Amino acid sequence: MDDLFKKLISHAKEYGFIFPSSEIYDGLSAVYDYGQNGVELKNNIRKYWWDSMVLLHENIVGIDSAIFMHPEIWKASGHVGAFNDPLIDNKDSKKRYRADVLIEDYMEKIDTKIRKEVAKAVKRFGDSFDEKQFRETNPRVLANQKKIDDVRTRFVKAAENDDLKEIKQIIIDCDIADPVSGSRNWTDVRQFNLMFETKLGSVSDDAASIYLRPETAQGIFVNFLNVQKSGRMRIPFGIAQVGKAFRNEIVARQFIFRMREFEQMEMQYFVKPGEELEYFKLWKEKRMKWHKSLGIEDHKLRFHDHDKLAHYANAATDIEFEFPFGFKEVEGIHSRTDFDLSQHQKFSGKKLQFYDPESKENYTPFVIETSIGLDRTFLLILSNAYKEEKVTTANGKLEDRVVLKLPPVLAPVKLAVLPLVRKDGLPEKARAIMNSLKIEFNCQYEEKDSIGRRYRRQDAIGTPYCITIDHQTIKDNTITIRYRDSMKQDRISITDIRKIISDKVSFRTALSKLL
Ligand code: ATP
């Protein structure tokens, strides 16, 4: 595991963002709890997504469907039959992997080599560099690109044909080793269904088997007609939902990147058949803009079009972020045709169609889905914000500081209120300021330790503003405001605090960038 990633995980624990679940019982694999700062950050990300969908689009509404659903739903959606991952074990290390992920990581490693080669050439040739020409003519790049293309073609074909023997053969031919032990002693590849099953009802004999939902989307599809009719929605329109999903993941070694219980933020957009690719393009752009609005640099985000389309999809792409362990998916955007509504129509026997008053015809709408993991976005935000810096203190000393440069709108605490000393009426003055502001922002009052140490603690949780109340405050009602990123300090009047902060931390300001 990357060193930086390890530090991030321990920072998240030390500062109350994420704890391993059931830790005093040695934890539960791939299950995590959010602490006092984590829950605030998570709530803010959820709200930012929700408002960007439901508030900013007149034709998108939200729902909150139950986690338990009729078991037939998962047959109709294809999850009972095919929500599988190909699993492979290493006989020496006894570690279990997803075969498709091993192959993807292999291709990614070669692609990293190509990118390094390109970066070197950019340095060498400067402004006159033509990347396209370089990629098309450099022999090393060409050879590596061919390796990727060949493996990809083989893998796509094997996956389409469910050919598990061939998937294993690719792993052998590419000489892929267990990333932990380096061993190449692999078992055969097997399929593994990711759904958790449980029983509904108290009498075991007639209790029905039901599943914990592996995605929130089906709760939207089965409510399509309820929402459309009760909300008098006209196509195109969208339904958004945020909620827990459960998957019995094969490999769960990447902190909150891959969990067994996690939260999804999904939106299904219902459109007229034939118009879906236009909306697919639109949602791709909108979703990328959302990520960038959170201050993520362009080069850390990319689209990754699917090599292998699910049989019901006619376009699909992922938005990937460069995590400390490489580029990985955070969000999927899929053009799902009328597959889901048609399947539920077939399995339930109920008509799930839209009557178009203009053309006076009934049709089953097509669907564009945007599906993003809340926890994975949390990890994206945290990895992007985590910085280790060398800074010069007020008395000229060079010090290390760890700071979370979180977008102010997402920061768990917006303002720290710090009396310089615990006497002379400063705490009372600080409390009065805090009481006037806490109704609007999440404020934290701290009076222990030196101001420098208090600043560091606030930096570590990403608080964008600290104010210090000192003896001068009592005399002239001014305070010192200190900015997290620049560490600059200004003397301002108490009455100006709200004005300075509220705009910077507000959802209104953040959301207006998306209009
Ligand atoms: P992966 O290939 O990483 O398993 P997926 O393609 O199966 O992901 P989707 O079914 O498209 O994922 O789910 C949509 C989003 O839900 C993903 O982009 C991701 O952000 C999130 N997600 C999926 N599985 C998990 C998980 N086990 N833990 C955390 N987030 C997840």
Residues whose N, C-alpha, C, O or C-beta is under 5 A from the ligand:
A	BS01	ATP	R247 E249 I256 F257 R258 M259 F262 E329 V330 E331 G332 S371 I372 G373 D375 R376
